[in-house]
Amino acid sequence: CLSPTLPRHPIHHSCCWTPKPLSSTTSYHQRPSYRIIGTSWAAISARASPAGVVARSLDADDIRHPLDKQNTLLLKAIPGLNDIGKALLGPVSEQVMVLQNIGTSVLVSENQLPELHQLMIEAAKILNTEAPEFYIRQNPVPNAYTLAINGKKPFVVVHTSLVELLTRKELQAVLAHELGHLKCDHGVWLTFANILTMGAYTVPGFGMVAGFLEEQLFRWLRAAELTCDRAALLVVQDPKVVISVLMKLAGGCPSLADQLNVDAFLEQARSYDKAASNPVGWYIRNAQTRELSHPLPVMRAREVDEWSRSQEYRTLLQKTFL
């Protein structure tokens, strides 16, 4: 999900870019040309264009952030987590969530909003994953999220206000971010986060356990968002497009979009790191972020910028598209 980051919002069955609307199993200036083992950045982008190459043997672990890997292992080590999820969320609750989204949205297809449909198909091909159903939903809060339920085809929901806020390339970065959750099988753990934020505390004797699990899940959620930002970068192949999405979610609106500056936002991110580098700043930063479902936008922007310049990313581009 996209969300800039509000604390403890109920989570839909997959991810959303912003804090997270009611339920969810569930967020960019041109950089100089790079050189990738003798091949120019421009050449890589051309070969990986929508009309060109489909990604070759891209695995989830190719884009998974180290913190995502670490926190996933920690979650898997918690005994009985699957049983807790099954006990708290049954088929009726799942069906309510499915019908709520299908009944209040527009299904995107070849015959309905075909331009947006093509953005999804292109992103899914590059990430070497199946395209989910894609819905546009009327909502004044810019957001996008994914719903993944056992035995049912997952779907992505994008709010109309987000479509208005972003360019088409930025919107494709959002779709790629959501696909990243599906590519990396995040839906299982996002479901647990959803369960805990939607009523686990009401179960007799489960309050303290729920509090412990919620802290673990939110730590994992923040790491999972970093993974999906990498998926967005791999699809659009321009870090400033991804960072622009994060900047607009933090403080953008359609009337100001053409005045926003990605370089200035990255400088803001560096200022935040500097302010949090001393012991007091470190403590305050951790206290502020501990209960958030998403990393702060400036921290996500910094992560995207750093990974875009890493040898790991350049090697992955070569492996995927050459």
Residue pairs with C-beta under 8 A, 6 or more apart in sequence:
1 11
1 12
1 14
1 15
1 16
1 17
1 18
1 19
1 20
1 24
1 26
1 27
1 143
1 144
1 145
1 146
1 178
1 225
1 293
1 294
2 16
2 17
2 18
2 27
2 142
2 143
2 144
2 145
2 162
2 174
2 177
2 245
2 249
3 9
3 16
3 17
3 18
3 19
3 20
3 27
3 143
3 249
3 293
3 294
4 18
4 19
4 27
4 249
4 250
4 294
4 296
4 297
5 18
5 19
5 289
5 292
5 293
5 294
5 295
5 296
5 297
6 18
6 19
6 20
6 292
6 293
7 19
7 291
7 292
7 293
8 197
8 214
8 218
8 291
8 293
9 19
9 20
9 21
9 197
9 293
10 20
10 21
10 22
10 23
10 24
10 194
10 197
10 198
11 20
11 23
11 24
11 25
11 26
11 190
11 193
11 194
11 197
11 198
11 221
11 293
12 20
12 21
12 22
12 23
12 24
12 25
12 26
12 97
12 145
12 146
12 147
12 157
12 190
12 194
13 23
13 24
13 25
13 26
13 94
13 97
13 146
13 147
13 148
13 149
13 187
13 190
13 191
13 194
14 24
14 25
14 26
14 145
14 146
14 147
14 148
14 154
14 178
14 181
14 182
14 186
14 187
14 190
15 24
15 25
15 26
15 145
15 146
15 177
15 178
15 181
15 186
15 190
15 221
15 224
15 225
15 228
16 24
16 26
16 143
16 144
16 145
16 146
17 27
17 142
17 143
17 144
17 145
17 162
17 174
17 177
17 245
17 249
17 294
18 27
18 141
18 142
18 143
18 249
18 294
19 293
19 294
20 26
20 143
20 145
20 293
21 139
21 141
21 143
21 145
23 97
23 100
23 147
23 194
23 198
24 145
24 146
24 147
24 190
24 194
25 146
25 147
25 148
25 149
25 186
25 187
25 188
25 190
25 191
25 193
25 194
26 145
26 146
26 147
26 178
26 181
26 186
26 190
27 144
27 174
27 177
27 225
27 229
27 245
27 246
27 249
27 294
27 297
27 300
28 170
28 173
28 238
28 239
28 240
28 241
28 242
28 243
28 244
28 245
28 246
28 247
28 248
28 262
28 304
29 240
29 243
29 244
29 261
29 262
29 263
30 238
30 240
31 238
31 239
31 240
31 308
33 40
33 41
33 42
34 40
34 41
34 309
34 314
35 41
36 44
36 314
36 317
36 318
37 314
37 318
39 318
39 322
41 237
44 237
44 317
44 318
44 321
44 322
45 237
45 238
46 52
47 53
47 321
47 322
48 55
48 126
48 237
48 317
48 320
48 321
50 118
50 122
53 321
54 125
54 126
54 128
55 125
55 126
55 127
55 128
55 234
55 320
55 321
56 128
56 319
56 320
56 321
57 128
57 319
58 126
58 127
58 128
58 234
58 320
60 183
60 184
60 185
61 69
62 316
62 319
62 320
63 180
63 183
63 184
63 227
63 230
63 231
63 234
63 316
64 184
64 227
64 230
65 223
65 224
65 226
65 227
65 230
65 303
67 222
67 223
67 226
68 184
68 220
68 223
68 224
68 226
68 227
70 223
71 216
71 219
71 220
71 223
71 224
72 189
72 220
74 216
74 220
75 81
75 189
75 216
75 217
75 220
78 213
78 216
81 192
81 213
84 192
84 195
84 213
85 191
85 192
85 195
88 195
88 199
88 200
88 203
89 191
89 194
89 195
94 149
94 150
94 152
97 147
97 149
98 147
98 149
98 152
101 135
101 137
101 147
101 155
101 157
102 135
104 137
104 138
105 135
105 136
105 137
105 138
105 157
106 112
106 113
106 135
106 136
106 137
107 133
107 134
107 135
108 116
108 117
108 120
108 134
108 135
108 136
109 117
110 117
113 136
115 168
116 134
116 136
116 163
116 171
117 134
119 168
119 171
119 172
119 175
120 131
120 134
120 156
120 175
120 179
121 131
122 172
122 235
123 131
123 172
123 175
123 176
123 179
123 235
124 130
124 131
124 179
126 176
126 234
126 235
126 320
127 176
127 179
127 180
127 183
127 231
127 234
127 235
128 183
129 179
129 182
129 183
131 179
132 146
132 153
132 154
132 155
132 156
132 179
132 182
133 153
133 154
133 155
133 156
134 155
134 156
134 158
134 175
135 155
135 156
135 157
135 158
136 157
136 158
136 159
136 160
136 163
137 157
137 158
137 159
137 160
138 159
138 160
139 159
139 160
139 161
140 159
140 161
141 159
141 161
142 159
142 161
142 162
142 165
142 248
142 249
143 158
143 159
143 162
144 156
144 157
144 158
144 159
144 162
144 174
144 175
144 177
144 178
145 156
145 157
145 178
146 154
146 155
146 156
146 157
146 178
146 181
146 182
146 187
146 190
147 154
147 155
147 156
147 157
148 154
148 181
148 182
148 186
148 187
148 190
148 191
149 187
149 191
154 182
154 187
156 175
156 178
156 179
158 171
158 174
158 175
162 171
162 174
163 171
164 254
165 248
165 252
165 253
165 254
165 257
166 174
166 245
166 248
167 241
167 244
169 236
169 238
169 241
170 241
170 244
170 245
170 248
172 235
172 236
173 232
173 233
173 235
173 236
173 241
173 242
173 245
174 232
174 245
175 235
176 231
176 232
176 234
176 235
176 236
177 228
177 229
177 231
177 232
178 228
179 231
179 235
180 186
180 227
180 228
180 229
180 230
180 231
180 232
181 187
181 190
181 224
181 228
183 231
184 224
184 227
184 228
186 224
186 227
186 228
189 217
189 220
189 221
189 224
190 221
190 224
192 213
192 217
193 214
193 217
193 218
193 221
193 293
196 210
196 213
196 214
196 217
197 214
200 206
200 210
200 213
200 214
201 207
201 210
201 211
203 210
215 290
215 291
218 290
218 291
218 292
218 293
221 293
221 294
222 289
222 292
222 293
222 294
222 295
225 294
225 295
225 300
226 295
226 300
226 303
229 242
229 246
229 300
229 303
229 304
230 304
230 307
230 313
232 242
232 245
232 304
233 239
233 242
233 304
233 307
233 308
233 313
234 316
234 317
234 320
236 242
237 317
239 304
239 305
239 308
240 262
242 304
243 262
243 265
243 266
243 301
243 304
243 305
244 260
244 262
246 265
246 297
246 300
246 301
246 304
247 260
247 262
247 265
247 297
247 301
248 257
248 260
249 297
250 265
250 297
250 298
252 260
265 298
265 301
266 301
266 302
266 305
268 298
269 298
269 299
269 301
269 302
269 305
270 302
272 296
272 298
272 299
273 302
275 281
276 282
276 284
276 285
289 295
289 296
294 300
295 303
307 313
